[in-house]
Amino acid sequence: MRILFVAYIRTHFRALAWQAEWLKTNGQQVSFYFATKYQGWSEDAKVATGLGLTAVAFDGCVVGNSERTLWHGRKEPTAFPARSYVGCLLKFRAVKQFYHALFAGLKPDVIVLPEENVGYLTQLLVKQGQACGAGVAVMPYTIDNPVEAAEAHLQNTAYIVRGGLRRLFSEKHPQWMFEHKGVRLLRLPFPAVAVMQFMGFAPAKPWQNLCSFADVVLVECEALCVPHAVTSVDVGRLRVTGSCTLDKLAAVKRDAVAMRSALLAELGIDPAKPVFLAAIPPDIFKSKQRKVEFTNHAEVVAFWIEVLAATGWNVVVNLHPHLDTEKITLGNHPNVRLCQRPVAELLPLCDVFVACISATIRWAIAAAKPVLNHDLYHYEYDDYRSAPGVVHVTTRDEFSREVTRIAGDAAYRKQLTLAQAAVAADWGVLDGKSGERLLALFSELKHSNPAPTT
């Protein structure tokens, strides 16, 4: 079976790589299409080829092969003009033709996306993949929330609904409009949404990142079914499969004692002390409009490290994939170490997980680990409110107070751990069989595909 994974950003690749590797190991022909030239894509392509996968660049060329490109535009396929109706029309037609040619050549049986995001023109990719006979599955890499996109565009005039034409369009097609902080926003610049609507490939819910035309949406756990169903996905398209990430987490958890000892010895820190695993969030200060307590990302890192290290616990620091390790300063603390192994390999080995509104929190819950969730950007997401072992803080004082309490109060820490364990199965079944479920579903999807259309 030919399976094609798609990545638009580095986090997508990290989220899907384990699934791709497992399928390749189990006899499938697996490719990775790097749909944009994101920072680090070429390094990720080398990782993919090292795993025995075929890496395909944004222009349709197999990495390492000098074959003729399928894409002849000046910019990559996902980039489109924000202010030109004619430019959008021509670009969308060219992208449609490109994807058809790409999939006609690769002949995938199944295409796997990390999200359906109208900003990446995924609806064109999905429709052309299906037209070439591929089944399309989405494995969401994060928990969908339209507020994230709204925050990013809040002060961009190209997205704000103002003027008679935009108002009329929004009244006729209200799915394109989202009100945030009293500002009515379009999901994309107006020329793009108008042309998409005119061409007939506008998704029903463009503000959701599961908004398009895929055949199935594969979720990791029961806890994520409800938010997906409420926001955008037909219940009939949802399938709970788990993920190879959960399988990796389960394997580490089974041998956690020995692996923890080996990790701490490797890092050169005291194996007798408990461990904070701190997932440093991405730097979004340049795009942030909301006022927060910190002036820059370096200040956040310094504050976290200082507070966590002061407890005397070991602090294992893991950076977000978008961060550059050479630009992060952890200070001079004997109990602090940087470790860039995948988070799922580290979670079963820690005592408490510290993060900032991260999608990886769901794995910590599945592993029954207490979580300190510092919403330092004040997004106020409610994704993990149902998990009693997740402690939510927003201010410096709250963070410091909770760190001190968690580290110093063993009874409180045990209470959080037991509460997390009570709901862990809802956030991920750690039976080690997710890969088998994925393969069975992809096989089912392959055999249900219609014949390719021309």
Helices and strands as residue ranges (DSSP letters): E 2-7, H 10-25, E 29-34, H 41-50, E 54-56, H 85-106, E 110-113, G 118-120, H 122-131, E 135-138, H 146-153, H 164-172, G 174-176, E 177-180, E 183-186, H 190-199, E 216-219, G 222-224, H 225-231, G 235-237, E 238-240, H 244-254, H 256-267, E 275-280, H 297-309, E 314-319, G 325-327, E 336-338, H 343-346, G 347-349, E 352-355, H 361-366, E 371-374, E 390-393, H 396-408, H 410-423, G 424-427, H 434-447
